[in-house]
Amino acid sequence: MAAPGRLNGTGPVAIVDIGSNSVRLVVYEHLARTATPLFNEKELCGLARGLGESGELHEAAVEETLMALRRFAAIAEALKVDSLHVLATAAVREASNGAAFIAAVERIVESPATVLSGRDEARLSALGVISGFQHPDGVAGDLGGGSLEVIGVANRSIGSGETTALGVIRLQEKAGGSTKKASRVASEVLSGSKVLAASSGRTFYAIGGTWRSLARLHMRQKGYPLHIMHHYEMAPDEVVDFCAMLTRRAIESVDSIDAISRVRRPFLPFGAVVLRELVEVMQPDRIVMSALGMREGLLYDLLSDAEQARDPLIAACEELAYLRSRSPEHVDELVPWTGMVLEAIGLDETPEEARLRHAACLLSDIGWRAHPEYRGLQSMDAVANSAFVGVDHPGRAYLALATYYRHEGLIAEASSPHIRELVSTRLMERARALGAALRVAHVLSAAMPGIINRTRVERRGNFIALVIPSDIAELGGERVVRRLSQLAKMAGREPAVVVD
């Protein structure tokens, strides 16, 4: 029996990623514009330990990796995956025993494995960024255990790429554990980067487990209100100072270090060295974390051109609306209707604000199964912490607040003050207005299709008028008037329900 909470389509799709430091299995629900994991597990095996000196994959790490792969193969079978893709990166392609290792891998997973070149890694990482950001523009950098790949991205186009031997395991070993020596090595390598030199003033998109750990530590130390890694932004000067601190101090003495796994901690100073030197060379306008990388890039590469061109945020919200709202058709009708409402009360929108409003309409009814006393808070939390991509953190906070106001009215005291801090005054005003408009729409239509799209909201003199066709005039009761009054008050006008 199919699970009603899952989407149909091609899938599940599994990817085994054999990196220089970790081996991971991710099984995605199906092949779609929004890559939703059904299962995600990794083991930090350290295949690249000692590779620079011995030229071979570490023997004990090979055994650990193969053991993990046996479990992964069994999981993939239990999940009945449609397709399994096995990728191996720097350590495997450079090791003298890499071919023998790949043969053992293929016997276990019963599927061919692809050993990626540095160019392949860079390209897939860039596609991962393209899949996870709306109109990216800058450089994608993927830091692993054995290598660092950097490559230019601009919207859906990929520029030139470079691969260097600045992976955290390799750098730690080459520098003999000294961050000072590692800094000199990284500076020498990165100063010759044509990709970084040509990208000054653009965004740097940071990919990889070590950099995600670094950003998580930065979040905890700042007391940041969201623990969402994707699209977390850091200013260049702040990054340089933070990375310098991580290289000076004993890692176990760093504040909030308990947020980072013990296996990952020794590599943090070397990831900090590479990021600091990269920022010094590139001089980006900002550093943005990407939770999507090579694996998601592969999925994106498998999509049709039409699917690739879809907006990742809207695609994700459409899926949630389909799975959780009372009527996906109704929430889709809200998009043009709320645009008309904002125009009537005198609020203009940028294209990005209109896009966010579109997403918020699709999410406006996902909390209907919750207890009425908690729908606002639960919906706000669900939206703020959902695995959306294609939206920055202020935009995510706007979506969460608009959904909260749709359920609770315009009183903000119960909502998270920290979430409110993420949005500008302008976005807050539009979130409140949208929430008020959605309150009118949902009570008028009972969240059913074919009603709201037959009504109009207009400014008529000193009134904000809700115009209802005569054959459904009975829907415009006192409760509708009360909610319309809240909306009209935002424009400094009185409410009116007009039967046409």
C-alpha positions in Angstrom: 0.0 0.0 0.0 1.4 3.4 -1.0 2.0 5.9 1.8 -0.5 8.8 1.3 2.0 11.3 2.8 4.5 10.6 -0.1 4.5 12.0 -3.6 4.3 9.8 -6.6 6.8 9.9 -9.5 10.1 8.4 -10.5 11.9 7.2 -7.4 13.1 6.7 -4.9 16.5 7.7 -6.1 19.6 6.8 -4.0 23.1 8.4 -4.1 26.1 6.9 -2.4 28.8 9.6 -2.0 32.2 8.2 -1.2 34.3 11.2 -0.2 37.8 11.6 1.2 36.5 12.0 4.7 33.0 10.6 4.8 30.8 8.1 3.0 27.1 8.9 2.8 23.8 7.4 1.6 21.0 9.8 0.7 17.7 8.3 -0.7 15.4 10.9 -2.2 11.7 10.6 -2.4 11.6 10.9 -6.2 13.3 12.7 -9.0 11.9 16.2 -8.9 12.8 19.9 -8.7 12.8 19.7 -4.9 15.0 17.0 -3.6 13.4 15.6 -0.5 15.4 13.0 1.4 13.6 9.8 2.6 16.8 8.6 4.3 20.2 10.2 5.0 23.1 8.6 6.8 26.9 9.1 6.8 30.0 7.6 8.3 33.2 9.5 8.8 35.7 6.9 7.6 38.6 9.1 6.6 39.6 7.3 3.4 42.2 10.0 2.6 44.2 9.6 5.9 47.8 9.2 5.0 47.2 9.3 1.3 49.7 12.1 0.7 52.5 10.0 2.2 51.5 6.4 1.2 49.7 7.1 -2.1 47.1 4.5 -1.0 43.7 4.6 0.7 44.0 4.0 4.4 43.5 0.2 5.0 41.3 0.5 8.1 39.3 3.3 6.5 38.6 1.1 3.5 37.2 -1.7 5.7 35.1 0.9 7.6 33.8 2.2 4.3 32.9 -1.2 2.9 31.2 -2.1 6.1 29.1 1.1 5.8 28.3 0.3 2.2 26.9 -3.1 3.1 24.4 -1.4 5.4 23.7 1.2 2.7 23.0 -1.5 0.1 20.6 -3.2 2.4 18.8 0.1 3.2 18.5 0.9 -0.5 16.9 -2.6 -1.1 14.5 -2.1 1.8 13.4 1.3 0.4 13.0 -0.3 -3.1 15.0 2.4 -4.9 14.4 2.8 -8.6 18.0 3.9 -9.3 21.3 3.9 -7.4 24.1 6.3 -8.2 27.6 5.8 -6.7 30.1 8.6 -6.8 33.7 8.7 -5.6 35.9 11.8 -5.4 39.5 12.9 -4.9 40.9 10.2 -2.6 39.7 7.3 -4.7 40.8 8.8 -8.1 44.3 9.6 -6.8 45.0 6.4 -4.8 47.0 3.6 -6.3 44.6 1.1 -4.8 41.5 3.1 -5.9 40.6 0.7 -8.8 40.6 -2.3 -6.4 38.5 -0.4 -3.9 35.9 0.6 -6.6 35.7 -3.1 -7.7 34.9 -4.0 -4.1 32.3 -1.2 -3.9 30.6 -2.4 -7.1 30.3 -5.9 -5.8 28.6 -4.8 -2.6 26.1 -2.3 -4.1 25.6 -4.3 -7.4 25.7 -1.0 -9.4 28.5 0.8 -11.3 30.4 3.4 -9.5 31.7 6.7 -11.1 35.0 8.1 -10.1 34.6 11.8 -10.6 37.4 14.0 -12.0 38.1 17.3 -10.3 36.2 19.0 -13.2 33.2 16.7 -12.7 33.1 17.5 -8.9 33.2 21.2 -9.6 30.5 21.0 -12.2 28.1 19.0 -10.0 28.8 21.3 -7.0 27.9 24.3 -9.2 24.7 22.5 -10.3 23.9 21.9 -6.6 24.1 25.7 -5.9 22.0 26.4 -9.0 19.4 23.9 -7.8 19.2 25.5 -4.4 19.3 29.3 -5.0 17.1 31.6 -7.0 19.4 33.4 -9.5 22.8 32.6 -7.9 25.7 34.8 -8.9 29.2 34.1 -7.7 31.5 31.2 -6.9 30.6 27.8 -5.6 33.3 26.3 -3.4 33.1 22.6 -2.2 35.6 21.7 0.5 36.1 18.0 1.1 38.7 15.9 2.9 41.0 15.6 -0.2 40.3 18.6 -2.3 38.7 22.0 -2.8 36.8 22.8 -6.0 35.8 26.3 -7.0 33.7 27.2 -10.0 31.7 30.2 -11.2 27.9 30.2 -11.3 25.5 32.8 -12.8 21.8 31.9 -12.8 21.7 28.6 -14.6 25.1 29.0 -16.3 28.4 27.4 -15.1 31.8 29.1 -15.6 35.3 27.7 -15.4 36.3 25.6 -12.5 39.5 24.6 -10.6 40.4 21.8 -8.2 43.2 22.1 -5.6 44.6 19.7 -3.0 43.3 21.8 -0.1 41.0 19.2 1.4 41.0 19.4 5.2 42.6 15.9 5.8 45.3 16.5 3.2 46.0 20.1 4.4 46.2 19.0 8.0 48.7 16.2 7.1 50.8 18.4 4.8 51.1 21.1 7.4 51.9 18.6 10.2 49.0 19.8 12.2 50.2 23.5 12.2 47.6 26.0 11.2 50.3 28.6 10.6 51.9 26.4 8.0 48.5 25.5 6.6 47.8 29.2 6.1 50.9 29.6 4.1 50.1 26.6 1.9 46.5 27.7 1.4 47.6 31.3 0.6 50.1 30.1 -2.0 47.6 27.9 -3.7 44.6 30.2 -3.7 46.6 33.3 -4.7 47.0 31.7 -8.1 43.3 31.0 -8.6 41.9 32.7 -11.7 38.3 31.9 -10.7 38.6 33.7 -7.4 40.6 36.6 -8.8 37.9 37.2 -11.4 35.0 37.1 -8.9 35.7 40.0 -6.5 32.5 41.6 -5.1 30.3 38.5 -5.9 28.9 35.9 -3.5 30.8 32.9 -2.3 28.7 29.8 -1.8 30.3 27.5 0.7 29.7 23.8 0.5 31.0 20.9 2.5 30.6 19.3 6.0 33.6 21.2 7.6 32.3 24.6 6.5 28.8 23.7 7.6 30.2 22.8 11.0 32.0 26.1 11.1 28.8 28.0 10.2 26.8 26.0 12.9 29.4 27.1 15.5 29.1 30.7 14.3 25.2 30.5 14.6 25.4 29.2 18.1 27.9 31.8 19.3 25.7 34.6 17.8 22.5 33.1 19.3 21.0 33.1 15.8 17.2 32.4 15.9 17.1 29.8 13.0 19.2 26.7 12.9 18.7 26.4 9.1 22.0 26.0 7.4 20.9 26.7 3.8 21.3 30.3 2.9 22.9 31.3 6.2 24.9 34.5 5.4 28.1 35.8 7.0 29.9 39.1 6.3 33.5 38.7 4.9 35.2 40.7 7.8 33.2 38.7 10.3 34.3 35.5 8.7 38.0 36.5 8.7 37.8 37.3 12.4 35.9 34.2 13.3 38.3 31.9 11.3 41.3 33.6 12.9 39.9 32.8 16.3 39.4 29.2 15.4 43.0 28.9 14.3 44.5 30.6 17.4 42.6 28.7 20.1 42.5 25.1 21.2 39.4 23.8 19.5 38.0 22.2 22.6 38.1 25.6 24.4 35.9 27.3 21.8 32.5 28.4 23.0 29.6 26.1 21.9 32.0 23.5 20.5 29.6 20.8 21.8 27.4 21.6 18.9 30.0 20.0 16.6 30.7 16.3 16.5 34.0 15.2 18.0 35.0 13.5 14.8 34.6 16.7 12.8 36.3 19.1 15.4 40.0 18.4 14.5 39.3 19.6 10.9 37.6 22.8 11.9 40.8 24.9 12.2 41.9 23.8 8.7 38.6 24.5 7.1 38.8 27.9 8.8 42.3 28.4 7.3 41.0 27.7 3.8 38.0 29.9 4.1 39.9 32.8 5.6 42.5 32.7 2.8 39.8 32.3 0.2 38.0 35.4 1.4 41.3 37.4 1.4 41.9 36.4 -2.2 38.4 36.7 -3.6 37.1 39.6 -1.5 33.4 38.5 -1.9 30.5 40.6 -0.9 29.1 37.9 1.4 29.6 34.2 2.2 26.4 32.1 1.9 26.1 28.5 3.1 24.7 26.0 0.7 23.3 22.7 2.1 23.1 21.5 -1.4 26.1 20.3 -3.3 27.4 17.5 -5.5 24.6 15.0 -4.8 21.8 17.5 -5.4 23.7 18.7 -8.5 23.5 15.2 -9.9 19.8 15.0 -9.3 19.3 18.4 -11.0 21.4 17.3 -13.9 19.0 14.4 -14.4 16.0 16.6 -14.7 14.4 17.9 -18.0 15.1 21.5 -19.0 11.5 22.4 -18.1 11.9 21.0 -14.6 15.3 22.7 -14.1 13.7 26.0 -15.0 11.1 25.8 -12.2 11.3 28.0 -9.2 12.7 25.8 -6.4 10.7 27.6 -3.6 7.4 27.6 -5.5 7.9 23.9 -6.4 8.5 23.0 -2.8 5.4 25.0 -1.6 3.2 23.4 -4.3 4.2 20.0 -3.0 3.4 20.9 0.6 0.1 22.4 -0.5 -0.8 19.2 -2.3 0.1 17.0 0.7 -1.4 19.1 3.5 -3.9 21.7 2.4 -7.7 21.1 2.2 -7.7 22.2 -1.4 -4.5 22.8 -3.5 -6.7 24.5 -6.1 -8.0 27.0 -3.5 -4.6 28.1 -2.3 -3.5 28.6 -5.9 -6.5 30.9 -6.4 -5.3 33.0 -3.5 -2.2 34.2 -5.5 -3.9 36.6 -7.9 -6.6 37.5 -5.3 -4.1 38.6 -2.7 -2.2 40.6 -5.3 -5.5 42.5 -6.0 -6.0 43.0 -2.2 -2.5 44.5 -1.7 -3.0 46.9 -4.6 -6.4 48.0 -3.1 -4.9 48.8 0.2 -2.0 50.7 -1.4 1.0 48.3 -0.9 3.3 47.9 -3.8 5.5 44.8 -4.3 8.9 44.1 -5.8 9.0 41.0 -8.0 10.8 39.1 -5.2 8.0 40.2 -2.7 5.4 39.0 -5.1 7.2 35.7 -5.4 7.2 35.3 -1.6 3.5 36.2 -1.4 2.9 33.4 -4.0 4.7 30.9 -1.7 2.9 32.1 1.4 -0.5 31.6 -0.3 0.4 28.0 -1.1 1.4 27.5 2.5 -1.6 29.2 4.1 -3.6 26.1 4.8 -1.0 23.5 5.7 -1.8 23.8 9.5 -5.6 23.1 9.3 -5.3 19.7 11.1 -3.7 21.3 14.2 -5.7 22.3 17.3 -7.3 25.8 16.7 -5.4 27.2 19.7 -2.0 26.2 18.2 -2.5 26.5 14.5 -0.7 29.8 14.3 2.4 28.8 16.3 2.6 25.3 14.8 2.3 26.7 11.2 4.9 29.3 11.9 7.3 26.8 13.2 6.6 24.4 10.4 7.3 27.0 7.8 10.3 28.6 9.5 12.0 25.2 9.9 11.0 23.5 6.6 13.6 22.2 4.3 12.9 24.9 1.6 15.5 26.1 -0.7 15.5 29.1 -3.0 14.7 31.5 -0.2 16.9 33.5 2.2 16.4 33.7 5.9 14.4 37.1 5.9 12.2 35.6 3.2 11.7 32.4 5.2 10.8 34.6 8.3 8.3 36.5 6.1 6.6 33.2 5.1 6.5 32.0 8.7 5.0 35.3 10.0 2.4 35.6 7.2 1.2 32.1 8.0 1.1 33.0 11.7 -1.0 36.1 11.1 -3.3 34.2 8.8 -4.3 32.1 11.8 -3.9 34.4 14.8 -4.8 37.8 13.5 -2.5 40.8 13.7 -1.4 40.5 17.3 2.3 39.5 17.3 2.9 39.0 21.0 2.7 35.2 20.8 5.0 34.9 17.7 8.7 34.5 18.1 10.4 37.9 18.6 13.6 36.4 17.2 11.8 35.5 13.9 10.5 39.0 13.7 14.0 40.4 14.0 15.0 38.7 10.7 12.6 40.7 8.6 12.7 44.4 7.6 9.9 46.8 8.5 8.8 46.7 4.9 8.5 42.9 4.8 6.8 42.9 8.2 4.1 45.2 6.9 3.5 43.0 3.9 3.4 39.9 6.0 0.8 41.5 8.2 -1.3 42.7 5.3 -1.1 39.3 3.6 -2.1 37.6 6.8 -5.1 39.9 7.1 -6.1 39.2 3.5 -5.8 35.4 3.9 -8.0 35.6 7.0 -10.8 37.2 4.9 -10.3 34.7 2.0 -10.3 31.5 4.1 -13.4 32.4 6.2 -15.3 33.6 3.1 -14.6 30.5 1.0 -14.3 27.9 3.7 -11.0 27.1 2.0 -12.8 25.6 -1.0 -12.1 26.4 -4.6 -14.4 28.3 -7.1 -15.5 31.0 -4.6 -12.7 33.5 -3.9 -11.8 33.9 -7.6 -15.3 35.2 -8.2 -15.0 38.0 -5.8 -13.1 41.3 -6.0 -11.5 43.7 -3.4 -11.5 47.4 -4.4 -10.9 50.7 -3.0 -14.1 52.8 -3.2 -13.6 56.2 -1.7 -13.1 55.8 2.1 -14.0 52.1 1.9 -12.2 48.8 1.1 -15.0 47.0 -0.6 -15.4 43.2 -0.9 -17.5 42.6 -4.0 -19.5 39.3 -4.0 -21.7 38.0 -6.8 -25.4 37.9 -5.9 -25.7 34.1 -6.3 -23.2 33.5 -3.4 -24.1 36.6 -1.4 -25.0 34.5 1.7 -21.3 33.8 2.2 -20.7 37.4 3.2 -21.7 37.2 6.8 -20.8 39.2 9.9 -17.6 37.2 10.5 -16.4 38.1 7.0 -17.1 41.8 7.8 -15.1 41.6 11.0 -12.1 40.2 9.2 -12.5 42.7 6.4 -12.5 45.5 9.0 -9.0 44.4 10.1 -7.8 44.6 6.6 -9.4 47.9 5.8 -7.9 49.4 9.0 -4.4 48.8 7.6 -5.3 51.2 4.8 -7.0 53.7 7.1 -10.4 53.0 5.6 -13.7 51.4 6.5 -14.9 47.9 5.4 -17.8 47.4 3.0 -19.4 44.2 1.6 -21.0 44.9 -1.7 -23.3 42.4 -3.5 -22.9 42.7 -7.3 
